[in-house]
Amino acid sequence: MIGYICKLHAGMKPITRFIFLVFLAFLSGCFPQTPSDPIDKRVDSLLQQMTLQEKIGQMTQICFSEITMGGDKNLVMDPDLFREAIVSNHVGSFLSGTGSAADWADFVYALQRVAIEETRLGIPLLIGIDHVHGANYVDEGTMLPHNITLSCSFDTDMVSMAAKVTAIETADLGMAWNFAPVLDLGKNVYWPRLYETFGEDPMVCGEMGAAFIRTYQDPVHSYPYRLAACAKHFIGYSDPKSGWDRTPAEIPDQIMYEYHMPPFRDAIEAGVLTVMVNSGEVNGVPVHVSERLLQGMLRQELGFDGVLLTDIKDIQKVYEEHHGAFSEKDATLRAIHAGIDVSMACNSYDFIEIMEELVLEGTISEARIDESVRRILRLKFKLGLFDNPYPRKDRPDRIGSEEHLEKATIMAEESIVLLKNENEILPLNNEPARILVTGFAANSKKMLNGAWTLEWLGAEEERQPANMKTLFEAIDDEFPKAQVSLFETCLDGSIDSDIDFLRTCRQNDLIILTMGEEPYSEFRGNISDLNMTGEQKHLARLAAESGTPVIYVLIQGRPRLITGIEPFADAILFAGYPGQGGACAIAGILSGRVNPSGRLSFSYPLYPGHTIPYYHKAFDRAENLYDFGHGLSYSTFEYDNLRISQDSFTNPDTNLTIHFDITNLSDMPGKEVVLGFFRQEKGHITRPVRQLFHFSKVLIDPGETIPVTLTVHPGKTFSYPNKHNEMILEKGVFTIMIGGMEVSLTYL
């Protein structure tokens, strides 16, 4: 019948063909759409043709493990299972796999072909992926530093560079939807996803998140494809009371508006296309069913009109784990009323069945379903999936290129923080004759790349990138005149092993001791003790007992406490999980080839029981080993001559300028992170002791003095929201703090 209609249509005169098309449109209930039509017209046209089952399928996201031969993330599909998902259940979205670039392209091509050619309406699929530190689920992909490391650069250009590399290496393989960036505020240092955040400051998180989104979604990097970023996890996920993953948070509205909301506001202003929901609960309500947070705060107050996605199986977990609903059906009903558009159902089709029941019984209207499906279809049209749905394999050199590896190394160099440098032992200008590299990460690529590297918890060592050096290998290359040795044997607690390690330490002129924590992800990283493990502390004490100078290199996702052993170290580097170029970056900092310029984007606590961010209140007390913004350089910088264009203002819309000078007193060029803080001296809602209003990084040559000018808009900089999200700017005194200098400003 279809073939007959096509032949009939082809033989018609133009005017007759037009009348015929109008007749067909009348029969189908809509006019035919063309690629030149506005997106909303194309969406409405398609929506009118869809059955209820097809609509609900578009709201469903299934894991690849449900359609693969082995029931895992490996890209070997089961033809019967994926046709059941796409043709029978009308699934509109998939996620989560791992494999080579060629396998990804073939796998996604096969999926899209079925969706386009074997379904009634030919709606292309959305393929989602957690590319959170580069194309980390592609075998050939470049593994970049994780966010907590990257944020220590205090340089949005580094984040944009990361987004560009990720976009280029992702786009051709058909993964149009990336579940990144994480915009949760990294203020609870026990939380196992701290390394996925941009640190504890709302401004840093917001500006870095916005930089990632703007670059990642810019089609110039992914042409001819378009990509969607995802701001996650809305909202309050990162500050659970216990510090454990997905556990309850108690966050007053005042704190929510003042600190947790700004990064998401910045993301929405940057044009983020999708948002993922917090898996936990806030103030007794699982966020996935919170109309207050999703419909009220996100949709109405922030004005987000894109696609709202659950995290994995989280509607089901409202019932099964949070006990926040009386059944899965009840949880589904509440989640849809709260505003969910797509359920990451993963390995179950229960969501489809339950949704159909809810509509047929009149509990959820089909108009509400249309609201979500319209957003989903609009996203697919915006991404160009209807016009360009298939991946390509004709430019594999874009993935894992030498250029991208160089950029990964630059990102690590700009981000690694020199925490301590006793007696200026670094840089190692006088190359030691014998260097010992030891500790848990001394000869491991996996430890440097961390989790979310080919596998959720990080792939086994043999699957890590071949063109990557371990720290031992990088140091061996960096110091060609030295005898660089490796001590990999773990201490077993026996006297013999202690003696063996001590003897080895004494035979060397320098010890590079790696310390920290092995890769973990989500709840697998829950801990009750923030202290460094006993074995590692014992290793540090033995190294110190040897009398040989010791340098700690901290490979970790959060600040594991080193208070008791910090005095034993001559120098300490915080590297976080620095990625594929991390080892070369660390080696370069040790030798002096790289002048360190990273600063801590979080507070490094002194004790396990009292951990608070730098923006605490005056009546509280921060006890840190290293403060937010701490970091050393091989250059010495001096700040001077802080002044402001006027010492008072009456109009909040008046722009004020702040001026000061920075001089590099050393004989080495260096990059200085400029941090501008302010303090509101009094307020009806108690104000923090200081709050960041500016960050940037500047390169200063030896002996050079550079003038710096910052612009402040008082109405934006000094105002804050109350618990009703009403902005307040109170008259009084504000203190500006930059580089150890202060100047006062009065609002009259």
Stockholm file with secondary structure:
# STOCKHOLM 1.0

chainA/1-748         MIGYICKLHAGMKPITRFIFLVFLAFLSGCFPQTPSDPIDKRVDSLLQQMTLQEKIGQMTQICFSEITMGGDKNLVMDPDLFREAIVSNHVGSFLSGTGSAADWADFVYALQRVAIEETRLGIPLLIGIDHVHGANYVDEGTMLPHNITLSCSFDTDMVSMAAKVTAIETADLGMAWNFAPVLDLGKNVYWPRLYETFGEDPMVCGEMGAAFIRTYQDPVHSYPYRLAACAKHFIGYSDPKSGWDRTPAEIPDQIMYEYHMPPFRDAIEAGVLTVMVNSGEVNGVPVHVSERLLQGMLRQELGFDGVLLTDIKDIQKVYEEHHGAFSEKDATLRAIHAGIDVSMACNSYDFIEIMEELVLEGTISEARIDESVRRILRLKFKLGLFDNPYPRKDRPDRIGSEEHLEKATIMAEESIVLLKNENEILPLNNEPARILVTGFAANSKKMLNGAWTLEWLGAEEERQPANMKTLFEAIDDEFPKAQVSLFETCLDGSIDSDIDFLRTCRQNDLIILTMGEEPYSEFRGNISDLNMTGEQKHLARLAAESGTPVIYVLIQGRPRLITGIEPFADAILFAGYPGQGGACAIAGILSGRVNPSGRLSFSYPLYPGHTIPYYHKAFDRAENLYDFGHGLSYSTFEYDNLRISQDSFTNPDTNLTIHFDITNLSDMPGKEVVLGFFRQEKGHITRPVRQLFHFSKVLIDPGETIPVTLTVHPGKTFSYPNKHNEMILEKGVFTIMIGGMEVSLTYL
#=GR chainA/1-748 SS CHHHHHHHHHTSCHHHHHHHHHHHHHHHTSCCCCTTSCHHHHHHHHHHHCCHHHHHHHTEEEEGGGTBTTSSSBSCBCHHHHHIIIIISCCCEEECCBBCHHHHHHHHHHHHHHHHHSSSSCCCCEEEECCSSBSTTBTTCCBCCCHHHHHTTCCHHHHHHHHHHHHHHHHTTTCCEECCCBCCCCCCTTSTTGGGSCCSCHHHHHHHHHHHHHHHTCHHHHTTCCCBCEEEEETTTTCCSSSSTTCCBCCCHHHIIIIIHHHHHHHHHTTCCEEEECSSEETTEEGGGCHIIIIIIIIIISCCCSEEECCTTHHHHHHHTSCCSSSHHHHHHHHHHHTCCBEEEESCCHHHHHHHHHHHTTSSCHHHHHHHHHHHHHHHHHTTTTTSCCCCCSCGGGSSCHHHHHHHHHHHHHHCEEEEEGGGCCSCCSCCSEEEEEETTTTCHHHHHCSSSSSTTCCCGGGSCTTCCCHHHHHHHHCTTSEEEEECCCCCSCHHHHHHHHHHHHTCSEEEEEEECCCCCGGGGCCSCCBCCHHHHHHHHHHHHTTSCEEEEEECSSCCBCTTTGGGCSEEEECSSCCTTHHHHHHHHHHTSSCCCCCCSSCEESSSSCCCCTTCBTTSCCCEEECTTCCBCSSCEEEEEEEESCSEESCTTCCEEEEEEEEECSSSCEEEEEEEEEEESCCSSCCBSCEEEEEEEEEECTTCEEEEEEEECHHHHSCEECTTSCEECCCEEEEEEETTEEEEEEEC
#=GC SS_cons         CHHHHHHHHHTSCHHHHHHHHHHHHHHHTSCCCCTTSCHHHHHHHHHHHCCHHHHHHHTEEEEGGGTBTTSSSBSCBCHHHHHIIIIISCCCEEECCBBCHHHHHHHHHHHHHHHHHSSSSCCCCEEEECCSSBSTTBTTCCBCCCHHHHHTTCCHHHHHHHHHHHHHHHHTTTCCEECCCBCCCCCCTTSTTGGGSCCSCHHHHHHHHHHHHHHHTCHHHHTTCCCBCEEEEETTTTCCSSSSTTCCBCCCHHHIIIIIHHHHHHHHHTTCCEEEECSSEETTEEGGGCHIIIIIIIIIISCCCSEEECCTTHHHHHHHTSCCSSSHHHHHHHHHHHTCCBEEEESCCHHHHHHHHHHHTTSSCHHHHHHHHHHHHHHHHHTTTTTSCCCCCSCGGGSSCHHHHHHHHHHHHHHCEEEEEGGGCCSCCSCCSEEEEEETTTTCHHHHHCSSSSSTTCCCGGGSCTTCCCHHHHHHHHCTTSEEEEECCCCCSCHHHHHHHHHHHHTCSEEEEEEECCCCCGGGGCCSCCBCCHHHHHHHHHHHHTTSCEEEEEECSSCCBCTTTGGGCSEEEECSSCCTTHHHHHHHHHHTSSCCCCCCSSCEESSSSCCCCTTCBTTSCCCEEECTTCCBCSSCEEEEEEEESCSEESCTTCCEEEEEEEEECSSSCEEEEEEEEEEESCCSSCCBSCEEEEEEEEEECTTCEEEEEEEECHHHHSCEECTTSCEECCCEEEEEEETTEEEEEEEC
//
